[in-house]
Amino acid sequence: MSEKEISDKILEKALQPAEYEIDGERVKNRSVTELIALEEHLAKKRASRNPLAALRTFRISTQGPER
């Protein structure tokens, strides 16, 4: 699932009631905090697949205060 799909699912679940009953079947949804924690976990898992993705290049300026 892409990040957009996961965010859409969280939004969809947030708009639904926490618990409801249809034709005698009781359905209980996960809380929004659990879904957000799951999203964060999946993002960390994706980031850990490529450890070099955390490295960023930057430029060091060795010039003095006058440019």
C-alpha positions in Angstrom: 0.0 0.0 0.0 1.2 3.5 -0.7 1.4 6.2 1.9 -1.6 7.9 0.3 -3.7 4.8 0.5 -2.8 4.3 4.2 -3.6 7.9 5.0 -7.0 7.5 3.2 -7.8 4.4 5.1 -7.0 6.1 8.4 -9.3 9.0 7.5 -12.0 6.6 6.4 -11.8 4.6 9.7 -11.7 7.9 11.7 -15.1 8.9 10.3 -16.7 5.5 11.1 -18.2 4.8 14.5 -15.9 2.9 17.0 -18.4 0.1 17.3 -21.6 -0.8 15.5 -24.0 -3.7 14.9 -25.5 -4.8 11.6 -27.9 -7.7 11.4 -26.7 -9.1 14.7 -23.1 -8.8 13.8 -21.1 -6.6 16.1 -18.1 -4.7 14.5 -15.5 -2.9 16.5 -13.0 -0.8 14.7 -9.4 -0.1 15.8 -8.8 3.3 17.5 -7.3 6.1 15.5 -4.3 6.2 17.7 -3.6 2.5 16.9 -3.9 3.2 13.2 -1.6 6.2 13.4 0.9 4.0 15.3 0.7 1.4 12.5 1.3 4.1 9.9 4.4 5.3 11.8 5.6 1.7 12.2 5.3 1.1 8.4 7.1 4.3 7.6 10.0 3.3 9.9 10.0 -0.2 8.3 10.2 1.4 4.8 13.0 3.7 5.9 15.0 0.8 7.4 15.1 -1.1 4.1 17.5 1.6 2.8 19.7 2.7 5.6 21.6 5.2 3.3 18.3 7.1 2.7 18.8 8.8 6.0 22.1 10.3 4.9 21.9 13.7 3.4 24.5 15.6 1.5 25.3 19.2 2.5 27.7 21.9 1.6 30.2 23.4 4.1 31.1 27.0 3.3 34.7 27.8 4.3 34.4 31.5 3.4 34.7 34.1 6.0 32.0 36.5 7.1 32.5 38.6 3.9 31.4 37.0 0.7 
